[in-house]
Amino acid sequence: MEQVTDPILTGPDVRAHAGQSVVERLADPHSGPVPFSVEFFPPRNAEEEGRLWRAVRIFERMNPAFASMTYGAGGSTRDRTVRIAGQMATETTLLTVAHLTAVNHSIDELRGLVGAYADKGIVNLLALRGDPPGDPLGEWIKHPAGVSYAEELVRLIAELGDFHVGVASFPEGHHRAPNLAADTGNLVRKLRAGAEYSVTQMFFDVDDYLRLRDRLVAADPEQGAKPLIPGMMPITSLASARRMTELSGSKIPPAIEERLARAAGDGPQEDRAAVREVGIDLCAEASLRLISEGVPCLHFCTLNFAKATSEVLERIGIDTRGALAGV
């Protein structure tokens, strides 16, 4: 494994935001036109862990509003998620948000996980129903001693202490919801249960986000006033983007798919450099439009890499040069 050269921080800089909520962080002063946040996923091996920590240290120098650590389908990365989220919370200045899903967990196990996060000083959790292991679009089966919905998970966390909870939202509608009205109703119930904000599933059509925001405000103005944070991802591979949207039940709009396909070319292998360039353009364009629409934050799925997201941030007016010096 390649040595990570950034020093482990100690002293007053570590856990600088301990105890803060995501909503409080969004209200803090920030450089650039809007706060931003980043999402990481648990690495599968030592090499990937080295890459993760390099990205963590780069983004740490950019002072994101928060950083989240995802949770594998069916709890498949539970131990790594808890360990690495704990390290982020105790060894960096990042406000850490840990994902928690209901899949394959009993209520007692969920309580134990919340306690494990609390022991690391993590008070911000993203409560998710989660996807079934193996096939994310397959049948969702409740644990016999667990919970069925994210709304229940939000209430469970609230019973366990002074935590700050966010939930997921779906600009295109969740693939299990019968229609957009039902999906909006589900989001309202999660917010009413005590969630303070939501982070959307990754999307590529800004209008989908704006329509969700309108539906939410119309359904419940009080809940609609809570931050609705758009989930963004700069596309660097068309094949990978197609696979990710297929697994999530979302879609790439035809006009965007056409731009990416032209860049990919007709050869046996896609032109990754050209796709990446278009993907950065598309993400920056969407980000700028969202900023003009008054979003509270931009949340970037980084895939544990720093460069593509950093290029988008630079395009929208956030200075990343100091953080990237020497990278």
C-alpha positions as CSV (number, residue, x, y, z in Angstrom):
1,M,0.0,0.0,0.0
2,E,1.3,3.4,-0.9
3,Q,2.1,5.5,2.2
4,V,-0.3,8.4,2.9
5,T,2.0,11.3,3.6
6,D,-0.4,13.8,5.1
7,P,0.1,14.0,8.8
8,I,-2.6,12.9,11.3
9,L,-3.9,16.1,12.8
10,T,-3.9,16.6,16.5
11,G,-4.9,19.3,18.9
12,P,-7.7,21.9,18.6
13,D,-8.0,21.6,14.8
14,V,-9.2,18.0,15.1
15,R,-13.0,17.6,15.4
16,A,-13.3,21.4,14.9
17,H,-17.0,20.9,14.1
18,A,-17.8,18.3,16.7
19,G,-21.3,18.6,17.8
20,Q,-22.4,20.8,14.9
21,S,-25.3,19.7,12.7
22,V,-25.3,19.7,9.0
23,V,-27.9,22.5,9.0
24,E,-25.7,24.6,11.3
25,R,-22.7,24.0,9.0
26,L,-24.6,25.1,6.0
27,A,-25.3,28.4,7.7
28,D,-21.6,28.9,8.5
29,P,-19.5,31.4,6.4
30,H,-18.1,29.7,3.3
31,S,-15.9,30.6,0.4
32,G,-17.4,30.5,-3.1
33,P,-21.1,30.9,-4.1
34,V,-22.5,28.0,-2.2
35,P,-21.4,25.4,0.4
36,F,-20.4,22.0,-0.9
37,S,-20.0,18.6,0.6
38,V,-18.5,15.3,-0.5
39,E,-19.3,11.6,-0.3
40,F,-16.9,8.7,0.1
41,F,-17.4,5.0,0.1
42,P,-15.6,2.3,2.2
43,P,-12.6,0.9,0.4
44,R,-12.3,-2.8,-0.4
45,N,-8.6,-3.3,0.2
46,A,-5.4,-1.5,1.4
47,E,-4.7,0.1,-2.0
48,E,-8.2,1.6,-2.2
49,E,-7.9,2.8,1.4
50,G,-4.7,4.7,0.5
51,R,-6.6,6.4,-2.3
52,L,-9.5,7.2,0.0
53,W,-7.3,9.0,2.5
54,R,-5.5,11.0,-0.1
55,A,-8.9,12.2,-1.4
56,V,-10.0,12.9,2.2
57,R,-7.0,15.0,2.9
58,I,-7.3,17.0,-0.3
59,F,-11.0,17.8,0.3
60,E,-10.3,18.6,4.0
61,R,-8.1,21.5,2.8
62,M,-11.1,22.8,0.8
63,N,-13.3,23.0,4.0
64,P,-16.4,21.3,2.8
65,A,-19.6,21.7,4.8
66,F,-19.5,18.0,5.6
67,A,-18.3,14.6,4.4
68,S,-20.4,11.5,4.3
69,M,-19.4,7.8,4.4
70,T,-21.7,5.4,2.6
71,Y,-22.9,2.0,3.7
72,G,-22.7,-1.0,1.5
73,A,-25.9,-2.8,0.2
74,G,-27.3,-5.0,3.0
75,G,-24.7,-3.7,5.5
76,S,-21.9,-5.4,3.6
77,T,-19.4,-2.8,4.6
78,R,-20.7,-2.2,8.1
79,D,-17.4,-2.6,10.0
80,R,-15.3,-0.6,7.5
81,T,-17.9,2.1,7.4
82,V,-17.9,2.5,11.2
83,R,-14.1,2.3,11.4
84,I,-13.4,4.8,8.6
85,A,-16.2,7.2,9.6
86,G,-14.8,7.1,13.1
87,Q,-11.3,8.0,11.8
88,M,-12.7,10.8,9.7
89,A,-14.4,12.2,12.8
90,T,-11.5,11.9,15.2
91,E,-8.5,12.4,12.9
92,T,-9.6,15.2,10.6
93,T,-11.4,18.5,10.7
94,L,-14.3,17.2,8.6
95,L,-17.9,17.2,9.9
96,T,-18.6,13.5,9.4
97,V,-22.0,12.2,8.4
98,A,-22.3,8.4,8.6
99,H,-24.9,6.5,6.5
100,L,-27.1,3.9,8.3
101,T,-29.4,1.5,6.5
102,A,-32.2,-0.7,7.7
103,V,-31.3,-3.7,5.4
104,N,-30.4,-6.9,7.2
105,H,-30.3,-5.3,10.6
106,S,-32.3,-5.9,13.7
107,I,-33.4,-3.0,15.9
108,D,-30.8,-4.1,18.5
109,E,-28.0,-4.1,15.8
110,L,-29.1,-0.7,14.6
111,R,-29.0,0.6,18.2
112,G,-25.5,-0.8,18.5
113,L,-24.3,0.9,15.3
114,V,-25.7,4.2,16.5
115,G,-23.9,3.8,19.7
116,A,-20.6,2.9,17.9
117,Y,-20.9,6.2,16.0
118,A,-21.7,8.1,19.1
119,D,-18.6,6.7,20.8
120,K,-16.5,8.3,17.9
121,G,-18.3,11.7,18.4
122,I,-20.4,11.3,15.3
123,V,-23.8,12.9,15.8
124,N,-24.8,13.3,12.2
125,L,-26.4,10.3,10.5
126,L,-28.1,9.7,7.2
127,A,-30.9,7.3,7.7
128,L,-31.7,5.1,4.7
129,R,-33.9,2.2,4.1
130,G,-31.2,0.9,1.8
131,D,-31.0,-1.5,-1.1
132,P,-31.1,-5.3,-0.9
133,P,-27.7,-7.0,-1.4
134,G,-26.9,-8.6,-4.7
135,D,-29.6,-6.9,-6.7
136,P,-30.4,-3.3,-5.6
137,L,-33.6,-3.3,-7.7
138,G,-34.7,-6.7,-6.3
139,E,-37.3,-7.5,-3.6
140,W,-36.8,-5.6,-0.4
141,I,-37.2,-8.0,2.6
142,K,-37.6,-6.7,6.1
143,H,-35.4,-8.2,8.8
144,P,-37.7,-10.1,11.2
145,A,-36.6,-7.9,14.1
146,G,-35.9,-4.8,12.1
147,V,-37.7,-1.8,10.6
148,S,-39.4,-1.5,7.2
149,Y,-39.0,2.2,6.4
150,A,-36.5,5.0,6.8
151,E,-39.1,6.9,8.7
152,E,-39.0,4.3,11.4
153,L,-35.2,4.5,11.4
154,V,-35.3,8.3,11.9
155,R,-37.6,7.8,14.9
156,L,-35.3,5.1,16.3
157,I,-32.3,7.3,16.1
158,A,-34.1,10.2,17.8
159,E,-35.0,7.9,20.7
160,L,-31.3,7.1,21.3
161,G,-29.9,10.6,21.9
162,D,-29.1,14.0,20.6
163,F,-28.4,13.2,17.0
164,H,-29.0,15.1,13.8
165,V,-30.5,13.1,11.0
166,G,-30.8,13.5,7.3
167,V,-32.6,11.3,4.8
168,A,-32.5,10.5,1.1
169,S,-34.8,12.1,-1.6
170,F,-35.3,11.2,-5.2
171,P,-35.8,13.8,-7.9
172,E,-37.0,11.2,-10.4
173,G,-39.0,9.4,-7.8
174,H,-37.9,6.2,-6.0
175,H,-38.1,3.2,-8.2
176,R,-40.3,1.4,-5.7
177,A,-42.8,4.3,-5.3
178,P,-45.9,3.9,-7.5
179,N,-45.9,7.6,-8.6
180,L,-44.3,10.9,-7.8
181,A,-47.0,12.0,-5.4
182,A,-46.5,8.8,-3.3
183,D,-42.7,9.4,-3.4
184,T,-43.2,13.0,-2.2
185,G,-45.5,11.8,0.6
186,N,-42.8,9.4,1.7
187,L,-40.2,12.2,1.9
188,V,-42.6,14.4,3.9
189,R,-43.2,11.6,6.4
190,K,-39.4,11.1,6.9
191,L,-39.0,14.9,7.4
192,R,-41.9,15.0,9.8
193,A,-40.4,12.1,11.8
194,G,-37.5,14.4,12.6
195,A,-35.1,14.5,9.7
196,E,-33.5,17.9,9.4
197,Y,-32.6,17.8,5.7
198,S,-32.4,15.4,2.7
199,V,-29.7,14.6,0.2
200,T,-31.0,13.6,-3.2
201,Q,-30.0,10.6,-5.2
202,M,-27.6,11.5,-8.0
203,F,-29.4,13.1,-11.0
204,F,-28.5,14.8,-14.3
205,D,-31.6,16.8,-15.1
206,V,-31.9,19.9,-13.0
207,D,-35.6,20.2,-13.8
208,D,-36.2,16.9,-11.9
209,Y,-34.7,18.5,-8.8
210,L,-36.7,21.7,-9.2
211,R,-39.9,19.8,-9.6
212,L,-39.2,17.8,-6.5
213,R,-38.6,21.0,-4.5
214,D,-41.9,22.4,-5.8
215,R,-43.8,19.2,-4.9
216,L,-42.3,19.1,-1.4
217,V,-43.2,22.8,-0.7
218,A,-46.7,22.3,-2.0
219,A,-47.2,19.1,0.1
220,D,-45.9,20.7,3.3
221,P,-44.4,24.2,3.4
222,E,-42.8,23.6,6.8
223,Q,-41.0,20.5,5.6
224,G,-40.3,22.0,2.3
225,A,-38.3,24.7,4.0
226,K,-35.7,22.2,5.2
227,P,-32.5,21.9,3.1
228,L,-32.9,19.8,-0.1
229,I,-29.3,19.1,-1.0
230,P,-28.7,18.0,-4.6
231,G,-26.5,15.0,-5.2
232,M,-24.0,15.5,-8.0
233,M,-21.4,13.4,-9.8
234,P,-19.1,14.4,-12.7
235,I,-19.2,11.6,-15.2
236,T,-15.8,10.3,-16.2
237,S,-16.9,7.1,-17.9
238,L,-20.1,6.6,-19.9
239,A,-20.2,2.9,-19.3
240,S,-19.8,3.4,-15.5
241,A,-22.5,6.1,-15.5
242,R,-24.9,3.9,-17.4
243,R,-24.3,1.0,-14.9
244,M,-24.7,3.3,-11.9
245,T,-28.0,4.7,-13.1
246,E,-29.3,1.2,-14.0
247,L,-28.6,0.0,-10.5
248,S,-30.2,3.0,-8.9
249,G,-33.3,3.0,-11.0
250,S,-32.5,6.5,-12.3
251,K,-31.7,7.6,-15.9
252,I,-29.4,9.7,-18.0
253,P,-31.5,12.2,-20.0
254,P,-31.4,11.6,-23.8
255,A,-29.7,15.0,-24.6
256,I,-27.0,14.3,-22.1
257,E,-26.6,10.7,-23.2
258,E,-26.1,12.0,-26.7
259,R,-23.4,14.4,-25.7
260,L,-21.6,11.8,-23.8
261,A,-22.0,9.2,-26.6
262,R,-20.5,11.5,-29.2
263,A,-17.5,12.1,-26.9
264,A,-17.2,8.3,-26.3
265,G,-16.9,7.6,-30.0
266,D,-17.6,4.5,-32.0
267,G,-14.5,2.5,-31.2
268,P,-14.4,-0.7,-29.1
269,Q,-13.3,1.3,-26.1
270,E,-14.8,4.7,-25.2
271,D,-12.7,7.8,-25.4
272,R,-12.4,8.3,-21.6
273,A,-10.6,11.6,-21.9
274,A,-13.3,13.1,-24.1
275,V,-16.1,11.7,-22.0
276,R,-14.4,13.1,-18.9
277,E,-14.2,16.5,-20.4
278,V,-17.9,16.5,-21.3
279,G,-18.8,15.1,-17.9
280,I,-17.0,17.9,-16.1
281,D,-18.8,20.4,-18.4
282,L,-22.2,18.9,-17.7
283,C,-21.7,18.8,-14.0
284,A,-20.4,22.4,-13.9
285,E,-23.3,23.6,-16.0
286,A,-25.8,21.8,-13.7
287,S,-24.1,23.2,-10.6
288,L,-24.2,26.7,-11.8
289,R,-27.9,26.5,-12.7
290,L,-28.6,25.0,-9.3
291,I,-26.7,27.8,-7.6
292,S,-28.8,30.3,-9.5
293,E,-31.9,28.5,-8.2
294,G,-30.8,29.0,-4.6
295,V,-29.8,25.5,-3.5
296,P,-28.4,25.3,0.0
297,C,-25.4,23.1,-0.9
298,L,-24.0,20.9,-3.6
299,H,-23.2,17.3,-2.6
300,F,-20.6,15.5,-4.7
301,C,-20.3,11.7,-5.1
302,T,-16.5,11.6,-5.4
303,L,-15.9,7.8,-5.9
304,N,-12.9,8.4,-3.6
305,F,-11.2,10.6,-6.2
306,A,-10.5,14.3,-5.8
307,K,-9.6,15.6,-9.2
308,A,-12.9,15.6,-11.2
309,T,-14.9,17.1,-8.4
310,S,-12.2,19.7,-7.8
311,E,-12.3,20.7,-11.4
312,V,-16.1,21.3,-11.1
313,L,-15.6,23.3,-7.9
314,E,-13.0,25.5,-9.6
315,R,-15.5,26.1,-12.5
316,I,-18.2,27.3,-10.1
317,G,-16.0,29.7,-8.2
318,I,-14.5,27.7,-5.4
319,D,-10.7,28.1,-5.1
320,T,-9.1,24.6,-4.9
321,R,-5.6,25.5,-5.9
322,G,-4.1,25.4,-2.4
323,A,-5.6,22.1,-1.7
324,L,-4.4,20.6,-5.0
325,A,-0.8,22.0,-4.7
326,G,1.6,19.1,-5.3
327,V,-1.1,16.6,-6.2
